[in-house]
Amino acid sequence: MHFQWYPGHMTKAKRMMQENIKLIDLIIELVDARIPLSSRNPDIDELGKNKARLILLNKSDLAEERWNDTWIEYFEQKGYCAVKINSRKSGGMKFIQDVIQKACKEKTERDRKKGILNRPVRAMVVGIPNVGKSTFINTLAGKACTKTGNKPGVTKGKQWIRLNKNVELLDTPGILWPKFEDQAVGLKLGFIGSIKDEILQTEELSAELSRFLTKNYPGILAEKYAIEESLDGFENLQGIAKSRHCLLRGNELDLEKASRMMLDDFRNGRIGRITLEYPGDFA
């Protein structure tokens, strides 16, 4: 299966980000805690040269806690300010504004020495599609100031949001990059829903995910779906279809329906807290 999705609006979005970067003090990059490296757009590092950086491991409630902590250490060792968040829960977001000020400490100090006081931090919020940028901004602002949706490509243009006198955010559309050098990255982006399902082969994608889960989280599919697990992903799908009565006319198994069910269960945390990649994979 070959993965690629780079519609025209992403080209425009990248150009817009390049044009606005001179206005920015801080880049806030959201990544998916289940795939913290594969959900990073490599173009962002080039775009964000000489800017303060903050990486937020969003959807951390869907990933294993021990790996969340390990990934935070990984990014901090690379020189980034990094924290884990669940942007759907406002209670856990109160500390973010303090983290933003911490990430911009050097910039604030430079301003102070120049006699510039109380200028708000201007931060650009970036990330790939469906990583939760709009939900993050809405939760942080305490109101629905951006559109949200559980599918990639909802935010199409830029939006400035004034949080308070100290912080202004520039929301940007989710963008991928033109070519995945490693198709394993595309596979993981397909798992979490950052590539439109309509252009993917759902059964093959679900079979690959079930293989990963059987190998790395043995017993988790058996417990969730009451099936005999197999390293053959399609056998797992057949088992899920039987167990959940996904049937076509003539009692033929509806593997497409079973595939979509399993993907939806994974993406929403109903299978369990799953981390799909580990720092050691990239040593």
ChimeraX attribute file (.defattr): number of C-alpha atoms within 10 A of each C-alpha:
attribute: neighborCount
match mode: 1-to-1
recipient: residues
	/A:1	9
	/A:2	10
	/A:3	19
	/A:4	18
	/A:5	17
	/A:6	13
	/A:7	12
	/A:8	8
	/A:9	15
	/A:10	21
	/A:11	14
	/A:12	15
	/A:13	19
	/A:14	19
	/A:15	11
	/A:16	15
	/A:17	20
	/A:18	13
	/A:19	10
	/A:20	12
	/A:21	17
	/A:22	10
	/A:23	11
	/A:24	18
	/A:25	21
	/A:26	24
	/A:27	27
	/A:28	25
	/A:29	23
	/A:30	26
	/A:31	28
	/A:32	28
	/A:33	31
	/A:34	28
	/A:35	22
	/A:36	23
	/A:37	18
	/A:38	21
	/A:39	23
	/A:40	21
	/A:41	18
	/A:42	12
	/A:43	13
	/A:44	18
	/A:45	13
	/A:46	9
	/A:47	14
	/A:48	19
	/A:49	11
	/A:50	10
	/A:51	17
	/A:52	21
	/A:53	23
	/A:54	24
	/A:55	23
	/A:56	25
	/A:57	27
	/A:58	26
	/A:59	22
	/A:60	24
	/A:61	21
	/A:62	22
	/A:63	21
	/A:64	16
	/A:65	16
	/A:66	9
	/A:67	19
	/A:68	24
	/A:69	14
	/A:70	13
	/A:71	23
	/A:72	21
	/A:73	17
	/A:74	16
	/A:75	18
	/A:76	14
	/A:77	10
	/A:78	9
	/A:79	11
	/A:80	16
	/A:81	21
	/A:82	22
	/A:83	20
	/A:84	23
	/A:85	23
	/A:86	21
	/A:87	24
	/A:88	17
	/A:89	13
	/A:90	15
	/A:91	11
	/A:92	14
	/A:93	16
	/A:94	12
	/A:95	11
	/A:96	14
	/A:97	15
	/A:98	10
	/A:99	15
	/A:100	22
	/A:101	17
	/A:102	15
	/A:103	22
	/A:104	22
	/A:105	13
	/A:106	12
	/A:107	16
	/A:108	20
	/A:109	13
	/A:110	11
	/A:111	14
	/A:112	13
	/A:113	9
	/A:114	9
	/A:115	9
	/A:116	11
	/A:117	11
	/A:118	11
	/A:119	12
	/A:120	17
	/A:121	19
	/A:122	21
	/A:123	27
	/A:124	25
	/A:125	21
	/A:126	25
	/A:127	25
	/A:128	26
	/A:129	25
	/A:130	27
	/A:131	27
	/A:132	25
	/A:133	27
	/A:134	24
	/A:135	23
	/A:136	24
	/A:137	23
	/A:138	20
	/A:139	21
	/A:140	22
	/A:141	17
	/A:142	11
	/A:143	10
	/A:144	13
	/A:145	16
	/A:146	18
	/A:147	12
	/A:148	19
	/A:149	12
	/A:150	13
	/A:151	15
	/A:152	20
	/A:153	20
	/A:154	16
	/A:155	20
	/A:156	16
	/A:157	14
	/A:158	15
	/A:159	15
	/A:160	15
	/A:161	18
	/A:162	15
	/A:163	16
	/A:164	11
	/A:165	10
	/A:166	14
	/A:167	16
	/A:168	17
	/A:169	23
	/A:170	21
	/A:171	24
	/A:172	23
	/A:173	28
	/A:174	27
	/A:175	27
	/A:176	25
	/A:177	17
	/A:178	13
	/A:179	12
	/A:180	14
	/A:181	8
	/A:182	10
	/A:183	14
	/A:184	13
	/A:185	16
	/A:186	21
	/A:187	20
	/A:188	22
	/A:189	22
	/A:190	23
	/A:191	23
	/A:192	20
	/A:193	18
	/A:194	24
	/A:195	25
	/A:196	16
	/A:197	15
	/A:198	7
	/A:199	11
	/A:200	16
	/A:201	15
	/A:202	20
	/A:203	19
	/A:204	16
	/A:205	20
	/A:206	26
	/A:207	22
	/A:208	18
	/A:209	22
	/A:210	28
	/A:211	20
	/A:212	15
	/A:213	21
	/A:214	19
	/A:215	13
	/A:216	13
	/A:217	14
	/A:218	14
	/A:219	15
	/A:220	17
	/A:221	22
	/A:222	16
	/A:223	12
	/A:224	14
	/A:225	18
	/A:226	15
	/A:227	20
	/A:228	13
	/A:229	24
	/A:230	18
	/A:231	15
	/A:232	13
	/A:233	22
	/A:234	19
	/A:235	17
	/A:236	25
	/A:237	28
	/A:238	19
	/A:239	24
	/A:240	28
	/A:241	24
	/A:242	20
	/A:243	13
	/A:244	14
	/A:245	14
	/A:246	20
	/A:247	16
	/A:248	11
	/A:249	7
	/A:250	6
	/A:251	10
	/A:252	11
	/A:253	19
	/A:254	18
	/A:255	22
	/A:256	17
	/A:257	19
	/A:258	26
	/A:259	27
	/A:260	16
	/A:261	18
	/A:262	23
	/A:263	24
	/A:264	16
	/A:265	14
	/A:266	20
	/A:267	19
	/A:268	15
	/A:269	15
	/A:270	13
	/A:271	19
	/A:272	18
	/A:273	16
	/A:274	22
	/A:275	22
	/A:276	19
	/A:277	17
	/A:278	17
	/A:279	14
	/A:280	7
	/A:281	6
	/A:282	7
	/A:283	5
